Amino acid sequence: MSFVNPDSLDRTIALLESLAKSGRTMTYGEAALELGCHHRSIRFLLAPIQAFCAYRGLPCLTVLIINQTLGRPGRGCDHAFDSAVEIPKVCAFDWSTVDFPSGRRLRLYQPRAGHK
């Protein structure tokens, strides 16, 4: 995943933390506009964040980015949880207590085998 810009990962984390703090979700399209990328490539920014959260046993922060039609995360999100349950957990969690690695180090986190 070396083609992912580390600064984009840092901006994605900041966006997700802001959404969690305000108790909001955002569509893939809205997030892509905010981050300056195509909505189909946003998965490359979300995957290492999702993997980091899973590795650390944190709520899945990336669940806040949803499919506009379905109103829930897309296929690339780990479906081992119910997003209707996970979204409130993510919003209630104090993300200021999490020391995310820099984007350069965060991009090394990869989804677990068998996960998209």
N, C-alpha and C positions, 0 to 999 in steps of 0.2 A: 504494500500500500504506500510505497514511497512517493507516489504522485500526489498525495493529499498534502495540501499546504498546511504546515503547522499553525500558522496564524489563523487559518480558517477553522481549525479545530478549537483553538482558544476562543474565537468569536462564537462558535456553536455552543460551547459550554456556557458562556456568558448569557447567550440567548435562552438556553434551556433553564438555567438557574433563575433568570428573570421571569420566565413563564411559570415556573414552580412557585416562586414567591408570590406572584399575583393570582395563582390558582387558575391559570388559563392553559388552553391547548392552542395549537397553530397547525394549519394544514401544511402539507409538504410544499405546496406552491407558495404560500405565504412565507414559510421559512426560507425557501430558495431565494425569493426576492430580497428578503432581509439580509441573507448571507452572500448574495451576489453569485449564485450558481444555478444550474438547471435543476428542476425538481427531481429529475431521475438520478442525478448524481449525488443528491444529498445523502443517500444511503452510505456513501463512502465516508462521510463525516460522522454519521450516527453510529456506524458499526463499532469503531474502537471505543466510543463512549459507552455503548451498551456492554461491550466486553469488559471494560474496566469496572462498571457497576456490578456486573455478575461476579467478577473475580473478587471484588471487595465485599460482596454480600449486601450491596446497597439497593434501594428501590431503583427500578429501571427508568432513569431520567429521560431516555429517548421516547418513552411512551407518550410524551406530550406532543409529539409530532404525529398528526393523524391524517388519514385519507379523507378527503373532502366528502366523498360519496358515502363511505362506510361509517365515518365518525369514530374510527379507531385506527391504531397503527396498521401499516401495510404488512405484506408477507415477510419482509426482511426483518421485522421485529420479532424477537424471541417470544413465541406464543405459549410459553410455559406458565403464563399468568393470565388472569382476566383483567383486561385494561380498565373495566369499570371499577375494579377493586384497586388496581395499581395506581391509577391517576391520583386518587385522594392521598394515597401513601406518599407518592412523590411530592405532592404539594404541601403535605404536612411535615416532611422531612426538613431538617435544618442543613441545607447544602453548604452553609458557611463553615461547617465543621469538616468538610471533605477537602483534602489537599490533592486536587487533581494534578497529575503530572503535566508538564508543559506539552503543548501540541506535538513537539518533536518526539517526545518520549511516549505520549499517549497513542500515537499512530502505530506503535509496536504492538498494542493490544489487538488481538484478533478474536473474532467470535469462536466459541468452542466448537469442536468437531461435531458435525451433525446439525449445527444451527446455521441459519442463513445470515 
